[in-house]
Amino acid sequence: MAEKLNIKALQSYMDASPFIHNAEMRVIDADPTSERLTLTMPFKPEFERQSGSRQFHGGPIASLIDTAGCFALIMILGHGVPTMNFRTDYLRPAINTDLKAVASVRRVGRLVGIVDIDVFDDQERLLAVGRGTFGSQSG
């Protein structure tokens, strides 16, 4: 298995993606031992559901879930992984808040990895949950 990636290496990898860089997603905790990764994403007017509402559109939340799941596996495997499938369940609106995603790796198999992701607001209220399935082979 490849060397596990630390916060600095993960952030550098993420910043190489124009989409992730422009969304300003940041790694705030990376624990390969517990297989948990925490990302943040600030509120930006470009993410609004309706102009002036300060409510996140679901798309950026889903993107945060996908990215957190993907990079939780990258942290462990040391290489990029493709998203095979993911789902998002929205539990409450994300209004006037930054977001925090906590990704917990459930399984890393020979071909597939499964990750559960919880998204919180800045008051630690659970806003959305997701589960991603990602390819785990390199190359």
C-alpha positions in Angstrom: 0.0 0.0 0.0 1.2 3.5 -0.8 2.4 6.1 1.8 -0.6 7.8 3.5 -0.9 11.5 2.8 -0.8 14.2 5.4 -2.8 17.5 5.5 -0.2 19.5 3.5 0.0 16.9 0.8 -3.7 16.5 0.6 -4.3 20.2 0.4 -1.7 20.5 -2.4 -3.4 17.7 -4.3 -6.8 19.4 -3.8 -5.5 22.8 -4.9 -4.4 21.3 -8.2 -8.1 21.0 -9.1 -9.4 24.4 -10.4 -12.9 23.5 -9.2 -11.8 22.5 -5.6 -9.4 25.5 -5.5 -12.2 27.9 -6.5 -14.6 26.4 -4.0 -11.9 27.1 -1.4 -12.2 23.7 0.2 -9.6 23.2 2.9 -8.4 20.1 4.8 -8.6 20.8 8.5 -8.0 17.3 9.8 -6.6 14.1 8.3 -6.3 11.0 10.4 -5.2 7.9 8.4 -5.3 5.8 11.5 -9.0 6.4 12.2 -9.6 6.8 8.5 -11.3 10.2 9.0 -10.9 13.3 6.9 -12.4 16.8 7.7 -12.8 19.5 5.0 -14.3 23.0 5.2 -15.9 25.1 2.5 -16.9 28.7 3.0 -20.2 30.2 1.9 -19.7 32.2 -1.4 -22.4 34.1 -3.3 -21.8 31.9 -6.3 -23.1 29.0 -4.2 -26.5 30.6 -3.4 -29.7 28.9 -4.2 -31.3 32.3 -4.9 -29.5 35.6 -5.1 -29.4 37.3 -1.7 -30.8 34.3 0.2 -27.4 33.2 1.7 -28.8 29.7 1.3 -26.5 27.1 -0.2 -27.7 25.5 -3.5 -27.6 21.7 -3.2 -24.9 21.3 -5.9 -22.0 22.8 -3.9 -23.0 20.6 -0.9 -23.0 17.5 -3.1 -19.6 18.5 -4.5 -18.2 18.9 -0.9 -19.6 15.4 -0.1 -18.0 13.9 -3.2 -14.7 15.6 -2.7 -14.5 14.7 1.0 -15.2 11.0 0.2 -12.7 10.9 -2.6 -9.9 12.5 -0.6 -10.5 10.4 2.5 -9.5 7.4 0.3 -6.7 9.3 -1.4 -5.4 10.0 2.1 -5.2 6.2 2.7 -4.3 4.9 -0.8 -1.9 7.7 -1.9 -3.4 8.0 -5.4 -6.4 9.4 -7.1 -9.7 7.5 -7.1 -12.7 7.8 -9.4 -16.2 8.3 -8.1 -18.4 5.4 -9.1 -21.5 6.6 -7.3 -22.6 8.8 -4.4 -25.8 9.9 -2.9 -26.7 12.9 -0.8 -29.6 13.3 1.6 -30.3 16.9 2.6 -31.6 17.2 6.2 -32.0 21.0 6.6 -31.2 24.1 4.7 -27.6 25.5 4.9 -28.2 29.2 5.5 -25.6 31.9 6.3 -23.0 29.4 7.3 -19.7 27.8 6.2 -19.7 24.0 5.9 -17.7 21.2 7.5 -17.6 17.7 6.0 -16.4 14.8 8.0 -15.7 11.7 5.9 -15.3 8.3 7.5 -14.0 5.4 5.4 -16.1 2.3 5.9 -14.2 -0.1 3.7 -11.2 -0.1 1.4 -11.3 -3.2 -0.8 -9.2 -4.3 -3.7 -11.5 -2.6 -6.3 -13.9 -0.4 -4.3 -13.9 1.9 -1.3 -17.0 3.1 0.6 -17.0 6.4 2.5 -19.8 8.0 4.7 -19.8 11.8 4.9 -21.6 14.1 7.3 -22.0 17.8 6.6 -22.4 20.3 9.4 -23.0 24.0 9.7 -20.9 26.4 11.9 -23.1 25.5 14.9 -22.4 21.8 14.4 -25.9 21.0 13.2 -26.1 18.1 10.8 -27.2 19.5 7.4 -26.7 16.6 5.0 -25.3 13.0 4.8 -23.8 11.2 2.0 -22.2 7.9 1.0 -19.8 7.5 -1.8 -18.5 4.5 -3.7 -15.1 5.0 -5.3 -12.7 2.9 -7.3 -9.7 2.0 -5.2 -7.2 0.5 -7.8 -4.4 2.7 -9.0 -3.9 3.2 -12.8 
